[in-house]
Structures are given as structure tokens and as C-alpha cells.
Amino acid sequence: MELRSQVRPALVMLALLTILTGLVYPLAVTALAQLLFPVQANGSLVMVDGRAVGSTLIGQPFDDPRYFWGRPSATAPAPYDAASSSGSNLGPLGDPLLDAVRGRLAALRAADPDNRAPVPVDLVTASASGLDPHISPAAARYQAPRVARLRGLTLAQVGALIDGCTERRQLGVLGEPRVNVLALNRALDAQGRR
């Protein structure tokens, strides 16, 4: 008899908590997110002609020299794969990291052999998540001569696009200025259609 009197309240609590935490709470949070932050709740997707071309939160692989390139991705097997977000776990003193950086430097130099400026570190190292959609303004300016030359634009035109796509510090003090690579490349494409 004693076991039965303890099992019934335990099963009632299990059912109640399952409904509350497994159904009511997720539905309430989802509804609030859709109501208050609909763009973010749906992945901050960038839509062009009704088709998703990317997200403002996840980097995209750009390897065409006519576009700005983002930070390298550490995700595998595909770059910028949100399902396998992680750092590379390569030690700062190890040969694998040095080899990866040398390979990235070689690719940047091959794409723009006349550019002898120092390469900003964010163009040769992956972010902690491997998904960073931003580069520093210095990384964008490093690539500007190549992009301007290949698109037939002036350096001033490309610089204006970089300035227009540069996001400032949050609340004026948090983080660093940054450039969303997808937004910048979309602005480049729009500039070409004018």
C-alpha cells in the first residue's frame, strides 16, 4: 500500500513537469521570440528575391577574388557549418596551426600579389566558433585594392562601401568595430548593378 501511495504523486508530478517544461515553456518562449524578435528568432536570414542567401550571424565561404573574404572557418567537413561549430583546437606553438596560417597567407598573396601590406591576423586565423561573419575594418581595407581592381571600381568607392558596412561598438563601448562580410559583398553587388 505504501508504494502505491508514493507512485501516484510521483507520476502526477512527472506528467505535470513534462507538460510544463516540455510543452508550455518552449511554446511560450518561441511565441515571445517570434513576437519580440522575429528576425533573430528565425536565424537572421538575409533574403533576396524570396530566397535565403545567408545569415548575418554565420559566415559564408567567399573565395572569388572579386569578393571580400571572411575569417577562415574551423568547422569540418564543410566550412561555416553551424552544426559542427568549434575551434580548431590547434595549439599556438604547434606546426599544424603554423602550416594553416602559411597556407592562408599564400592564398591571400596569390589573389593579390602586388599587395605588400601586412596581413591582418583575422584573415589567417579562425574564430573560436569557426563561424564568425565579421572581419575587422583593417582586414576589409587590406582586401580593398584587389576588389576595386577586379570590379573596376575606385578605391574610394570600395572604401565608402566598407565604411557603410562597418558596425560600431555596441552601446559605444562593447566589442570592436567590425564589418559583416555578407553585407559588404551584397553592397558590392548592388554597386555593380548601378
Contacts in CASP RR format, 6 or more apart in sequence:
PFRMAT RR
TARGET T0000
AUTHOR 0000-0000-0000
METHOD contacts of the structure
MODEL  1
MELRSQVRPALVMLALLTILTGLVYPLAVTALAQLLFPVQANGSLVMVDG
RAVGSTLIGQPFDDPRYFWGRPSATAPAPYDAASSSGSNLGPLGDPLLDA
VRGRLAALRAADPDNRAPVPVDLVTASASGLDPHISPAAARYQAPRVARL
RGLTLAQVGALIDGCTERRQLGVLGEPRVNVLALNRALDAQGRR
30 41 0 8 1.000
33 40 0 8 1.000
33 41 0 8 1.000
34 41 0 8 1.000
34 42 0 8 1.000
39 45 0 8 1.000
43 55 0 8 1.000
43 57 0 8 1.000
44 55 0 8 1.000
44 56 0 8 1.000
44 57 0 8 1.000
45 52 0 8 1.000
45 54 0 8 1.000
45 55 0 8 1.000
46 52 0 8 1.000
46 53 0 8 1.000
46 54 0 8 1.000
46 55 0 8 1.000
46 56 0 8 1.000
46 182 0 8 1.000
46 183 0 8 1.000
46 186 0 8 1.000
47 53 0 8 1.000
48 186 0 8 1.000
53 182 0 8 1.000
53 186 0 8 1.000
54 60 0 8 1.000
54 182 0 8 1.000
55 133 0 8 1.000
55 182 0 8 1.000
56 133 0 8 1.000
56 180 0 8 1.000
56 182 0 8 1.000
56 183 0 8 1.000
57 131 0 8 1.000
57 133 0 8 1.000
58 80 0 8 1.000
58 82 0 8 1.000
58 131 0 8 1.000
58 133 0 8 1.000
59 70 0 8 1.000
59 71 0 8 1.000
59 73 0 8 1.000
59 80 0 8 1.000
59 131 0 8 1.000
59 132 0 8 1.000
59 133 0 8 1.000
59 181 0 8 1.000
59 182 0 8 1.000
60 80 0 8 1.000
60 133 0 8 1.000
60 181 0 8 1.000
60 182 0 8 1.000
61 73 0 8 1.000
61 79 0 8 1.000
61 80 0 8 1.000
62 68 0 8 1.000
62 69 0 8 1.000
62 70 0 8 1.000
62 181 0 8 1.000
62 185 0 8 1.000
63 69 0 8 1.000
65 111 0 8 1.000
65 112 0 8 1.000
65 146 0 8 1.000
65 147 0 8 1.000
65 150 0 8 1.000
66 147 0 8 1.000
66 150 0 8 1.000
66 151 0 8 1.000
66 188 0 8 1.000
67 147 0 8 1.000
67 185 0 8 1.000
67 188 0 8 1.000
68 135 0 8 1.000
68 140 0 8 1.000
68 143 0 8 1.000
68 147 0 8 1.000
68 179 0 8 1.000
68 181 0 8 1.000
68 184 0 8 1.000
68 185 0 8 1.000
68 188 0 8 1.000
69 108 0 8 1.000
69 123 0 8 1.000
69 143 0 8 1.000
69 181 0 8 1.000
70 123 0 8 1.000
70 132 0 8 1.000
70 133 0 8 1.000
70 135 0 8 1.000
70 139 0 8 1.000
70 181 0 8 1.000
71 122 0 8 1.000
71 123 0 8 1.000
71 125 0 8 1.000
71 126 0 8 1.000
71 127 0 8 1.000
71 130 0 8 1.000
71 132 0 8 1.000
71 134 0 8 1.000
71 135 0 8 1.000
71 139 0 8 1.000
72 79 0 8 1.000
72 100 0 8 1.000
72 104 0 8 1.000
72 123 0 8 1.000
72 124 0 8 1.000
72 125 0 8 1.000
72 126 0 8 1.000
72 130 0 8 1.000
73 79 0 8 1.000
73 80 0 8 1.000
73 81 0 8 1.000
73 126 0 8 1.000
73 130 0 8 1.000
73 131 0 8 1.000
74 86 0 8 1.000
74 87 0 8 1.000
74 88 0 8 1.000
74 126 0 8 1.000
74 127 0 8 1.000
74 129 0 8 1.000
74 130 0 8 1.000
75 81 0 8 1.000
75 82 0 8 1.000
75 84 0 8 1.000
75 85 0 8 1.000
75 86 0 8 1.000
75 130 0 8 1.000
75 131 0 8 1.000
76 84 0 8 1.000
77 84 0 8 1.000
78 84 0 8 1.000
80 130 0 8 1.000
80 131 0 8 1.000
82 131 0 8 1.000
85 129 0 8 1.000
85 130 0 8 1.000
85 131 0 8 1.000
86 129 0 8 1.000
86 130 0 8 1.000
87 126 0 8 1.000
87 127 0 8 1.000
87 128 0 8 1.000
87 129 0 8 1.000
87 130 0 8 1.000
88 97 0 8 1.000
88 100 0 8 1.000
88 126 0 8 1.000
88 130 0 8 1.000
90 96 0 8 1.000
90 97 0 8 1.000
90 100 0 8 1.000
91 97 0 8 1.000
101 124 0 8 1.000
101 125 0 8 1.000
104 123 0 8 1.000
104 124 0 8 1.000
105 119 0 8 1.000
105 124 0 8 1.000
108 115 0 8 1.000
108 119 0 8 1.000
108 123 0 8 1.000
108 124 0 8 1.000
109 115 0 8 1.000
111 146 0 8 1.000
112 143 0 8 1.000
112 145 0 8 1.000
112 146 0 8 1.000
114 145 0 8 1.000
115 142 0 8 1.000
115 145 0 8 1.000
115 146 0 8 1.000
117 142 0 8 1.000
119 142 0 8 1.000
120 135 0 8 1.000
120 136 0 8 1.000
120 138 0 8 1.000
120 139 0 8 1.000
120 142 0 8 1.000
122 135 0 8 1.000
122 136 0 8 1.000
122 139 0 8 1.000
123 135 0 8 1.000
123 139 0 8 1.000
123 142 0 8 1.000
123 143 0 8 1.000
126 132 0 8 1.000
133 180 0 8 1.000
133 181 0 8 1.000
133 182 0 8 1.000
134 167 0 8 1.000
134 178 0 8 1.000
134 179 0 8 1.000
134 180 0 8 1.000
134 181 0 8 1.000
135 178 0 8 1.000
135 179 0 8 1.000
135 181 0 8 1.000
136 176 0 8 1.000
136 177 0 8 1.000
136 178 0 8 1.000
136 179 0 8 1.000
137 162 0 8 1.000
137 166 0 8 1.000
137 177 0 8 1.000
137 178 0 8 1.000
137 179 0 8 1.000
139 179 0 8 1.000
140 162 0 8 1.000
140 165 0 8 1.000
140 166 0 8 1.000
140 179 0 8 1.000
140 184 0 8 1.000
141 159 0 8 1.000
141 162 0 8 1.000
144 155 0 8 1.000
144 158 0 8 1.000
144 159 0 8 1.000
144 162 0 8 1.000
145 155 0 8 1.000
147 153 0 8 1.000
147 158 0 8 1.000
147 188 0 8 1.000
148 154 0 8 1.000
148 155 0 8 1.000
148 157 0 8 1.000
148 158 0 8 1.000
151 158 0 8 1.000
151 188 0 8 1.000
151 191 0 8 1.000
151 192 0 8 1.000
153 191 0 8 1.000
157 191 0 8 1.000
158 188 0 8 1.000
161 184 0 8 1.000
161 187 0 8 1.000
161 188 0 8 1.000
161 191 0 8 1.000
162 179 0 8 1.000
162 184 0 8 1.000
164 187 0 8 1.000
165 179 0 8 1.000
165 180 0 8 1.000
165 183 0 8 1.000
165 184 0 8 1.000
165 187 0 8 1.000
166 177 0 8 1.000
166 178 0 8 1.000
166 179 0 8 1.000
167 177 0 8 1.000
167 178 0 8 1.000
167 179 0 8 1.000
167 180 0 8 1.000
168 177 0 8 1.000
169 175 0 8 1.000
169 176 0 8 1.000
169 177 0 8 1.000
END
